Amino acid sequence: MMRSRSPSPAARRVLAALVQAGAKGRHGYDLCREAQIKSGTLYPLLIRLEAQGYLTADWQISEAPGRPPRHVYRLTAAGCRLAAEHPAVGAGSEALPQGGLA
């Protein structure tokens, strides 16, 4: 039997940032700044959320010459539900809008 756990405060901040981004999604660097999480915490968290089906990661080719492609992270429907069930709380976080992605 799989145990259901609440997302960590860091995960809740990342989910909130992705809800605000909507269908456009966010890059990892943007998420680090928005959620105030160091990259050593963020990227394993993103990998875990993607493996659990809460978000997708797609490569985005840069329009600027010489800039490498970057991952863009977006919430899935399950990720929107998780974010709505477990809103971010505490300093610097705002309540999540109802309905998930626009």
C-alpha positions in Angstrom: 0.0 0.0 0.0 1.4 3.4 -1.0 1.4 6.0 1.7 0.0 9.4 0.9 2.2 12.3 2.2 1.7 16.0 2.1 4.1 18.0 -0.1 7.0 19.7 1.7 6.9 23.5 2.0 9.5 23.7 -0.8 7.3 21.6 -3.1 4.3 23.7 -2.2 6.1 26.9 -3.2 7.2 25.3 -6.5 3.6 24.1 -7.2 2.3 27.7 -6.5 4.9 29.2 -8.9 3.9 26.7 -11.6 0.2 27.5 -11.0 0.9 31.2 -11.5 2.9 30.4 -14.7 -0.1 28.6 -16.2 0.3 26.9 -19.6 3.4 29.0 -20.3 5.4 27.1 -17.7 8.7 28.1 -16.0 12.4 27.4 -16.3 14.3 26.0 -13.4 16.3 29.2 -12.7 13.0 31.1 -12.6 11.6 28.6 -10.1 14.7 28.8 -7.9 14.2 32.6 -7.6 10.4 32.5 -7.3 10.2 29.7 -4.7 13.4 30.8 -3.0 14.9 27.3 -3.2 18.5 26.4 -4.0 19.1 24.4 -7.2 20.4 21.4 -5.2 16.9 21.1 -3.6 14.9 22.2 -6.7 16.1 19.9 -9.4 15.7 16.6 -7.4 12.2 17.9 -6.4 11.3 18.6 -10.0 12.5 15.2 -11.1 10.4 13.5 -8.3 7.3 15.6 -9.2 7.7 14.7 -12.9 8.1 11.0 -12.1 4.9 11.1 -9.9 3.0 12.6 -12.8 2.5 16.1 -11.3 4.4 18.0 -13.9 5.9 17.7 -17.4 9.3 18.9 -18.6 9.9 19.8 -22.2 13.0 21.2 -23.9 12.7 24.7 -25.2 15.1 25.9 -27.9 16.5 29.3 -27.3 15.9 32.0 -29.9 19.2 33.6 -28.9 22.2 32.2 -30.8 24.6 30.2 -28.7 22.2 29.8 -25.8 21.6 26.1 -25.0 18.0 24.6 -24.8 16.4 24.7 -21.4 13.7 22.7 -19.7 10.3 24.3 -19.3 8.2 22.8 -16.4 4.4 22.8 -16.5 1.8 21.3 -14.2 -0.3 18.4 -15.3 -4.0 18.1 -14.3 -2.9 15.9 -11.3 -0.4 18.6 -10.4 -3.1 21.3 -10.4 -5.2 19.2 -8.1 -2.2 18.6 -5.8 -1.5 22.4 -5.7 -5.1 23.2 -5.0 -5.3 20.6 -2.2 -2.0 21.8 -0.6 -1.6 25.5 -1.0 1.7 27.2 -0.1 1.7 28.9 3.2 4.1 31.2 5.0 6.1 34.2 4.1 6.3 35.2 0.5 3.5 32.8 -0.7 0.2 33.7 -1.9 -3.1 31.8 -2.0 -3.5 29.7 -5.1 -6.2 30.6 -7.6 -9.1 28.2 -7.9 -9.3 26.1 -11.1 -5.6 25.5 -11.7 -4.2 26.3 -15.1 -5.9 28.8 -17.3 
